Amino acid sequence: MTEISYQINATDGRARTGVINTPRGEIRTPAFMPVGTAATVKAMMPESVRQTGADILLGNTYHLMLRPTAERVDRLGGLHKFMNWDRPILTDSGGFQVMSLASLRKLTERGVTFKSHIDGSKHEITPERSMEIQKLLGSDIVMCFDECPALPADRDRIASSMELSMRWAKRSKDAFGDRPGHALFGIQQGGLEEDLRQQSADALRDIGFGGYAIGGLAVGEGQEAMFGCLDYAPEQLPQDKPRYLMGVGKPDDIVGAVARGIDMMDCVLPSRSGRTGQVFTRKGVLNIKNARHMDDPRPLDEDCGCPACQNYSRAYLHHVFRSQEMISSMLLTWHNLHYYQDLMAGMRDAITAGTFEAWQRDFHANRAQGDIDPL
């Protein structure tokens, strides 16, 4: 079976474009991964997600282990078959959701015990169990089990958490074993402390992984602090492996991350925003529930090729959103995911052409214009 490999095709400054080769197809980088938390990208059919330009989806270990359970997904042929997505899937480790969603959790060297947010049942995730769950799901890219402390936190707390995560990374690698055609990614921690990030990167490099994630950002520290960390963190990781920034983000976060050497990102923002009426366009963000759209026959974005923009007016999209019709979530989510994939394609083309700096200037200038004037 083909091993998962990464090739860089072009660089422009610190930005890179390339391909992650997997047995289930190529992932063009920089890549944005739509989030399919419970084996579905909400309000989208898998074939529609593919039509937006997505090469890979993210599935959520914590949610799937609780419902329908990893064992059931395995019996039914694995996550790809279960959710009718035949391309690559990355699964997170469950660590972040345990910290943010579960109640009455208890953290020890062994792992985390917690009560389900669904029915209060008691569970344990250890590095070994996280690897087992992700193997049962059958994901192509597997994430190490780590602890993600909420920022702000004091330096001692961040340091001890990072050291625990590095011990768990070693256990994750040992439990992952030899799985041709699948890759295990390590996760760098260390908060906003450059020396702790370096220690974490050195530990991960010693263990050796198929790719490296930057964890513990986009947890409330703000864009300036996040970019400050990304000014050094990607460079601490191996150059020849994919670098994945977890949980990011807004369009300008993504552009700034790619400019600093990031290859992969994921975020619930485009799909969640679609369900709440927030729309991303080349000219910034608009809110479809505003009355200004009520009589507007124009599309959301005249330069967008998605079905919402090609076939429906702002007036219609305003009406179905206000009427709480399901088609509203479907069309607005499709549009937002299409916008995000267009953004990634634009960056890949600009990096290849060596015009990424000019592309960034245009991107920011267009967004600064704001939405088109009301009629």
N, C-alpha and C positions, 0 to 999 in steps of 0.2 A: 504494500500500500504506500501511496505517496506520503512523504513526510510533509509537515507544515513548514514552509520556508518563506523567507522575506527577502525581496530584492528592492533596492532603491534605484529608481530610474532617473531621477533628476533632483537637484537641490538648488535653492535660491535663497541665499543667506542661510538661516538655520532651518527654514522650511524644507520639507522633503515630500516627494511623491514617489510612489512605488506600488508594489503588489504583494499581498500575502497570499501565497499559493496553498490551497487546501484540497483534499480529495473531493470536497463538495463544491469547488469552484473558487474563482479568484475574488479577493477582497481588494478593491482599489483604494489606495490611501493617498491623502488623508480620507478616512472613512467615518461617517456618522452612522451609529447603530440605533435604529428605533428600538424602543423598549417594549417587549412583549411579556409583561410581568407574569401573567397567569396563562401562558401559552397562547396569547393573542395580543396583537397591537390593538388596543381598544378602538372600536368603531371602524376597523379596517379588515378586509379580506386579505389573506397572505399574498394572493396574486396582485392585489392593488398595491400593497407595500412594495413588492418587487417592481411594479410599474413606475413608482416614484424614483427608482434608481438605487434602492438599498441592496447591498450585497450580503449583508449579515444582520441578524437580529440578536437582541439580548433577551435571555430568559432568566427568571428569578428563582434561585434555589430555595430560599426561605418560603416563598408563597407556594411553590410547586410541591415541596416536601410535606406541607400541611394539607394541601388540597390540589390535585386529587391523590397525592403521594407519589414519590419517585418510583416506588415498587409497582404501582399501578401503571404509570407511564411506560415503564420497562416491559411489563407484560403485554402492553398494547403496541409494542414495536418501537418504542423510543420517542423522544420529543419531536423529531423531524416529521415522522409519520403521523404522530398524534395531532399535531397542529397544521399538517399539510404545508410545511416549508422545507424544501429539499436543498436549500443552500446552507452556508455555515451558520451556526448558532454559538454564541458565547454565553456561558452562565456565570453569574456572580457567585460568590461563595456563601452568601447568607449572612455574613458578618455584620454588614451595615444595617440590614433590616432587623436583625436580632437587637442591635443597640438602639434602633430608633422606634420599632413598632412593638416588640414583645414586652410583656409586663413581668414584674417579679423575676428579673433575670439575675443569675449568679455567675460571676466570672471567676474561673480558677485556672491554674496552669493547664489542666486537662482540656478545658473547653468552656462552653457556656450552656447552662441549663436555663430554661425559660418557659413561660406559659404562652400558649398560642393566643394571638389576638382574635382568633375566630371563635374558639370554643373553650379556652382556658385549659386545654389539655397540656400536660407537661412533656417537654422534649429536651434533648441534649444535642448540640452540635459540637463536635471536636474536629480538628483538622482531618482526621481519618474518616469520620462520618461525612464531612462535607465532600471529600473526594469520592466516597461511595455513592452519595446522592447524585453527584454530577456525572459519574460513570453510568448509573442507572438511567439518567436522563439522556445520555448519549451525546452531550454537547461536544463541539469540535474544539473550542477553546475553553479551558477550565481555569478558574481563578483560585489561588491560595486562600485558605481561611485566615482572616486577619481580624484584629480589633481596630476599630476606627473611633478614637476619642473625639467627642464634640469640642470644637474650638469656641471660645478661648479656653485653654487649659494651661496650667503652669508647666514649666519646663520639665520638672521631675516626673509629672504625670505623663507627659508626651514621651519622654525618654523610656520610662518603664513599659509603656504601652507598645512603643516601637520594638523594644527588645523582645517582648512577649510575641509580637507578630513575626519577628524573625525566627524565633524558635518554632512557632507554628508553621512558618514557611518551609523549614527543613522537614518537619513531620508531614506536611502536605506533599512535598516532593517524594519522600519515601513511600507514602501511601499511594501516590499516583502511579508509581512504577513505570513500566515500559509499555506505552500504548501507541503504537504506530498510527499515524493519521490523526492524532490528537495532540494538542499542545497545552502545557501548564504555564500560566503567567504568574510571576511573583509580583508582590505589591509593595512599593516603597512607602514607608511612613516617616514620621518625624516632624509633623506640624509645619511651622514656618521657620524652623531652626536649620540653617544650612549645614551645620556640622552633624546634626542628627540624621538629616537626609543622606549625607555622605556615608555615615556609618551603616545606614539601612541599605543603601545601594551596594556597598562593599560586601555586606552579608549576603545579599541576593545574588550577586555576581559569583561569590564563592560556591553557592549552592548550584546555580546554573539553571536558567529557565528559557523557554521558547519565546518569551516576550516579557515585557516589564510594564507594570502599571504604576501610575502616580496616584496614590490614595490619600485620603484625608484632606482634600481640598474641596471647594464648592460646598462647604458645610457652614457658611455664614461669615466667612472671614472678609468678604468683599473682593471686588475685581482687582483693585490695586495690590492688595496683599497676595492674592493668587498669582497675578502676573509677576510679582516680585520673586515668588518661589519658583515659578516656571522659568525665570531668567537663568537659574542654575540647575534645577532638579533634572530636566531631561538630559543635560550634558553629563550628569553623574552616572547615567545608565549606559549600557553597551550601545554603541552606534549601529551595530549590524542587526539589531532586533527591533520589532515593533514597540512603540511607546504609546501607552493607552492612558488617557486622562479620564478618570472615572467620574461620571455624574455631571458632565459639562456639555452644553449649557445654553446660554443666550447666544444669538448669532455673533455678537462682537466678542464674547468670551471665546468662541470657537476659532474665530479668525486670529485673535491674539495668541491662542494656544498653538495653532498651526505655525504661526510666525516664530514661535519659540521651540519648534522641533517636535510637536506632538503628531502622532499618526492616526490615532483612533479616539473616538469619544462616544458617549451615549448620554441621553437625557430624556426624561418624560415630558419635557417642556412643550415640544411641538404638538404631541398628541393631547396632553392635558389642556393646553391652551385652546386647541380646537374645540374641545368640549365646553369650554367656558366663554367662547366667543372672541378670544384674542387671536388676531391674525397677523402673521409675519409677512411683510412685503419688502421689496427692494427699497421702498421709501419709508421704512420704519414699521411700527406696530400700529394696527388700528383695532378698534373695538366694534364688532358688528352690531352690538345691541344699541349703539348710539342712534338717536332719532335722525341724525343727518343722512343716514343711509336709506331711509324709508322709501324715498321716491327716486333713488339713484339707479339708472339703468346700466351703469358701467360695471365692468368686472372689478374684483378685488385688486388685481394687478394685471395691467394690459400686456405685460411681457411674460406672463406665466402660462405654461402649456397644460396645467392640470385641469381636470374636468370641472372643478368649481369655477375657474376663471374662463374656461372656454364656453361653458354652456349655461351659466347662471349669473344673474345680476346681483349687485349689492342689495337691491331692494328685496329680491327673493330670499337671499341668505339672511337678511335682517328679519324678514317675516317668519321663516321656519325656525330661526333661533328663538324669537319671542314666543312662538307657538309651541316651543319645546318638542319639535318634531325630530325624530331620529336622524333624518337625512341631514340635519344641520351639523351634528357631530361628525357624520361620515364625510361630508364635503369639506368642512373646515379642517378636519384632521388630515385628509388627503392633501389639501392645499399646503398646510404647514409642513408636512413631511416632504412634499415635492419641493417646496422652497428650500428646505435644509439640504436636500440632495443636490439641487441646482447650485447652492452655495459651495458644497464640496467639489462638484465638477468644475466650477469656475476657478477654485483655488488650484486644483490639480492642473488645469490647463495653463494657468498663469505661472505656476512653479516650473512646469515643463518649458514654457516659452521664455523664462527668465524675467518675467514682468510682474512678479508678485508684489513688489513695493507699489507700483502704479495701480495695480488691481486693488490693493488695500485702500489707497487714497480715494479711488472711485467708490468703493464700498461704503466708506465712512461718509463721503460727501453726499451720496444718494440717500443714505439713512437720515442724514441731518436735515434734508429737505422737508421731511415729514410727509404725511399723506396728501394726496391730491386735494385741491380746493373743493369745498362742497359746491354742488350745483346751485 
